[in-house]
Amino acid sequence: MKRSLHAAPSTATPLFTVTAVALIAATYGLARFGYGLFLPSFSESFALTPMIAGLLSSGASVTYCISAAFGFRYAPRHPRFTTILAGSTATLGSGGIAAAQGTSSFSIGVLLAGMGAGFASPALVELVQRNVAPAKQNRLQSVVNSGTGFGVVAAGALALQLGASWRAAWILIAVITFTAMVAVLRADISRTEALSGVPRREDVSAHTGGSSIRGLRWPMAAAFVFGVGSAAPWVYGRSLLEDVGGMTTETSATVWMALGAGSAGAVLLAPWLARHSVKITWYVTVSATSAATVAFALAPTLPALSLATAGLFGLAYTAASSVLIIWTSFTAANSAAGTSILFTCLVLGQALGSTVTGALVESTDLIFAFVTAGVLCLFSAFGATTQRTAPAVQQGDAAPSKIESGQYRPQKYR
């Protein structure tokens, strides 16, 4: 990987960290995952059967993959423009949802809103590298990654405060997203050059070589199957709690907030993930996600248990996605490109999972669909059968001595 050094007089202020977390929270937790939270209200206003709802969620996952592919290709050279794309698509999509008068216009809004998250991750990865000294980058990447959980908590709070006024909630989501985008651009002190001493990528391939792809075959399969199995709670979680469990809107929104809190708390597992092998961490996190999905279906009438289960799901799911990031450093010559491949497989799996779950809901019931999803999720644990004993060296980096001395730290990408 080609690198160069650029000089700048100072490092980013804490404001940059806050705004970066806010943009991830807005594009992921609100604009993207907010669809599942507000699905019961959407279904009352539009002609959304479970099958159509699943197909629409799948479509949003596909648009996410398209924007993520663009972002990983162009964000290294144009992170500010990619940030604008992230905020603009999520803002316009959220506004479109709020203003929709029919199923067609509503669907366009959902698909557009889902693109924002795909642009946001690679853009902020590059901006963190340009604004923060190397010694602080890994920690800040983890903090920014936790933004999804905070966004889910905020979405639950909006549902509690605004109730059935979902249009007002999505207008507010659009405002929050646009504000976060502007704030990131203003807080970015790098502008046209990186900080002195901060490595900057100037030429990043959007893909790995053939050998790297072959090395990623098992992780790719595991990520895809995990995505299929983990889609159910994100899309149909509140529907299960309200339709089967008989929970009120306020109670189910509180459970959703617990899911977000668990997701945000996954940052505390970073030391444990770093100390253990991928095989162990993948088994544990995937098994916990599977167990939480099944438990979610079996106890929707017990609010306390649902709160605990939702928190466990958020914690385990987010930790598992972090394991995918670590996995690439053991299998891919280019960890950034490898991460983009695994996350694309994860989201494509969620796209299929949303459709399959919707079909199962219509042909059977929500409980059977969730149990099936949990079993599928557990199957992905078998993907951790091959891994290297040392991280792969970044292309073009003189890293072998660092690996041998124990000083090597793989760059984290969302």
N, C-alpha and C positions, 0 to 999 in steps of 0.2 A: 504494500500500500504506500503510495507516494505521500510524503509529509513535508511540511515546511514550517518555519517559525515566523510569526509576525509579532510586532511590538505594539503595546498599548499601555497607557500610563497607570491604569488601576484595574482592580477586579470588580466583579459585579456586586451590587448591593443586595441586602436581604430582600429587597423589593422584587428582584428578578426571580428569586426562588418562589416567593408568594404568587407572583403572576403566572409562572410556569405551572405550578400546582393547580392554579385556578383554571388555566386553559385545558389541562388534561381532565380536570373535574367536569368542566362544562361540555367538552366534546365527547368524552366517554360516559361519565356517570349520568349526565343530564340528557344531552342530545341523542346519544346512541342507546344506552340501556334504559333511559326513561320510557321508551316505547313499551316495554314489558310492564313497567309500573302502572302506566295509564291505560293499559289494554282493556280492562273492564269498562272504563268510561268511553274509550274509543268504540268499543263494540256496541254500546248503546246508541251512539250517534251515527255510525256508518254500518254498511252491510258487511260486517266482518264475521264470518264463520271461523271456527278454530282452524280449518284448513287454509282459508285465505289469510288469516293472521300469521300462520306459520310461513306461508309463501312470502308474505311481505317482509317478515323478519329475515328470511333467507335472502331476499333481494337486497336488503340493507347490508347484509354481510358481504354480498358480492361487490356492491359499490365501495364498501370499506376496503376490500382487497385491491380494487382498481386504484383507489387513491393511495393506498399504502405502497403499491408498486411504483407509482409515479413519485411518491415522496422519497423512497429509498434511492431512487435513481437521481433525483434532482436536488434534494434537500442539502447534500454536502456542499454544493456550490451556491445554492439560492435558498438558504434557510428562512430568510425574512419573507420572501415571496411565498414559500410553502406555508409559513405561518399564516399569512393573509388568506391563502386558500383554505386552511383549516378553519379559521374563524368565520370566513365568509360562507362557506358551504353549510356549516352547522347553524349559523345564524339564519340564513335564507331558508334552510329546511325547517328549522323550528318555527320561524314565522309563517311558513307555508302550512305547517300542521295547524297552527292557531287559526289561520284564516280559511282553512279548507271548508268547502260547502258540499263536497261530494266525495265518494270513495276514490275516484281517480286523482283529484287534486290532493287529497290526503296522502295517497300512496306516493305521489311525487315528492311531497314534503318529507316523508319518512326515508325514502331512498337518498335524498339529498343530505338530510341531517346525518345519516350514517357515514357519509364520506369524510366529515370533519375529523373524526378520530384517526382515520388512516393517514391524513396529512399531518396531524399534530405530532405524532410520536417521532418520526424521523426528523421533523423540523426542530423539535426541542432537544433531541439528542445532539444535533449539531450546534445549536445555540449554547447549550451547557458547555460543550467542548470549547467554544470560542470565548465564553465569559468567565470560566472558572479555571483556576490552576489545577494541574494534574492531580495533586495530592487530595483535592476535595471533590473531584469529578464523580467518583464512584458513589460516594455518600449522597451527593446531590441528585444523581440519577435515580437512586432508590427513593429519595424523598419525593421527587417529581412523579415517579411511578405510582406512589400512593394516592395520587390525586383522584383516580377512579373511585376509590372507596368514599372519599369525601363528597364526590359528586352524587353518588348513590344516596348517601345520607341526606344531602340537600334536596334531591328529588323526592325522597320520602317526606321531608319537612314541607315541601310545596304541596304535596298531596294532602297532608294533614291540615294545612292552613286554608287551602283553596277548595278542598273537597271536590264537588262536581264541576267547579268552574275551571275545567281543564284548559280552555282556550286562554284564560288569563295566565295560567301557569306556564304555558308554552310561549306566550309573549315575553314573560319574565325570563325564561330560559334563553330566548333569542337575545335579549338585552344583556344578560350575564355573559353569554358567549362573546358577543361583540366587544364588550368592555374588557374582558380578559385578553382578547386578541390585541387590542390597542395597547393595553397595559404592558404586555410582553414586548411589543415592538418599542415602546418608550423605555422600558427597563433594560433592554439589550444595549450594553455599552460597547460591544464589539463593532457594530455597524458594518464596516467593510473589511476589518482585519481582526485577527484573533489576538489574545493577550500574549504578552511576552512570555516565552517559555511554554506556551500551551500548544501541544501538537494539533495540527489542523489537517484534515483530510482534503486533498485537492482533486484527487482523481479516484473515485470509488466505483468499482464495477457494480452493476445492479445484480450480478449473479456470481455464483461460485463456479469453479471449474468442474469438469466432469468427475474428477476423482472426489471432489468435495461433495457433489450431489450423491455419489454412490455411498459415501460415508454417512450421509444424512438420511438414508432411506428408512432406517428403523425409527429415528426421531420423527421424521415426517409422518410416517404411518401412525405413530403413537399420538402425535399432536392432532392429527385428523380425527382419529377415533375418540380421543378425549373431547374434542370439540363437539362431535355428534352427541355424546352422552351428557355433556354439561350444559347443553342449550336449554333444556326443559325448565329449570328454575328461573333463568333469566327472562324467558318469554312468557311462561305460563304460571309462574310462582304465585302471583296475586290472584289469578283466576282460580287456582286450586284452593287457596285459603278462603276465598269468598264464596265460590260456588259449591265446594265440597265441605269446607270447614264451617261455613256460615259466619265467618268473621265480618265485622263491620269494616267500612272503608278505612276508618281511623286505625283500627287494630292491624289490618293487613299492611298499611303504610308504615306502621311502627316496626313490624317484622322486616319490611324491606330496608328500613334504616339500620336494623341490626345486621343485615347482610352487608350493607355498606361499611359499617363499623368494623366488621370482621375483615373485610377486604383491606381497609386502611391499616388495620393492625398487623397485616402480613409483613410489613416492613420490619417488625421486631424479630421475625424468623430469619433474617438475612445471615446472622452469624452461624446459626445451625445449618442452614443450607450450604454455607461455605465450608464447614468442617467435615461434612459427610459426602460420600460418593453419590453420583447421579442416580445410580441404581437404587440406593436406599431412599433418597429424598423423593424420587419419582414414585416409587411404590407407596410411600407413606402419604404423600399429598394427594395422589390419585385415589387411593383407597379411602381417604377421609372425604374427598369430594363425592365419591360413589355412595358412601354410607350416609352422608348428609342428604343427597338427592332422594334416596330410598326413604329415609326417616321423614323427610319433608312430606312425602306422600302418605305415610302411615299415621301421622299425628296432626292433621290440619285442624282438628277440633280442640287442640290443647295449645293455647297461646304461649304459655311459658316455654313449652318444648319447641314450638315453632320458632320462637325467638332464638333459642340456643342453636337449633338446627341451621337457621339462616346465617347466624354468625359463623358457625363452623364452615358452612359452604363458602361464604365469602373469603374466609381465611385460607381454606384449603385450595380453592380455585386460583386465587391470586398467587399463592406460594407455588403452585404447580406451574403457572405461567412463568414464574421466575426461574424454575428449574429448567424450562426450555431455553431460557437465555444462557444459563450456565452450560447446558448440554452442548451448545454450538461451539464453545471454546474447547471441547474435547474432541469434536468430530469435524469441524469445518476449518479450512485454511483461512477463511475470511469470516470472522464472527458476526460482523454487521450484516453481510449478505445472508449468512446462515440463519441468523435470527429472523430476518425478513421472510425467508422461506418457511420456517417453522410457524411463525405467527400467521402467515397466509394460510397454511394448512389447517391451523387451529380454527380460524374464522370460517374457512370453507366447510370444515366439519360442522361448525355451528349452523351454517346455512342449511346443510342437509338435515341436521338434527332438528331444526325448527320445523321443517316440512314433515319429517317423519313423525315427530311428536304430535303435530297438528292432525295428521292422518289417524294416528292411534287414538287421539282424544275423540274424534268423530266416530271411529269404528268400535271403540271399547269405552274407556272412561279415563279421567285424569289420573287416577291412582295407578292403573295398569301402565299408562304411558310413562309415569315418573319412575316406577320400579324398573321398567325396561330400559329407560335412559340410564339409571344407576348401574345396571348390569353392564351395559355397553361401555360406560365410563371405566368400569373396573377392568375390562378387557385391554384398555390402553396401557395398563401397568406392565403387560408383557413386552412392550416395546423397548424397555430398558435392558436389553440382553447383550448389547454390544457397546462398549465405550473404551476410549483410550485412557491410559493411566496418567497422561499429562496433557495440558491444554495444547491445542494446535497453535503454531506460531502465526501471527498475523503476516499477511503477505507483504514482503518488503521491509519488515521490521527486524532489527538485530536483537531478537529477544531470547535466544537460547541461554545466554549467560544468566538472564534474569530468572528463567525457569529453573535452572540448576541451583540458583542461590535462594530460591523460594520467594523472590521479590515480585514475580510476575502476577499481575492482577488483570484478568480479562475485562475489557470495556463492557459495560452493561448497556444494552439497547432494549427498548420496550418492544 
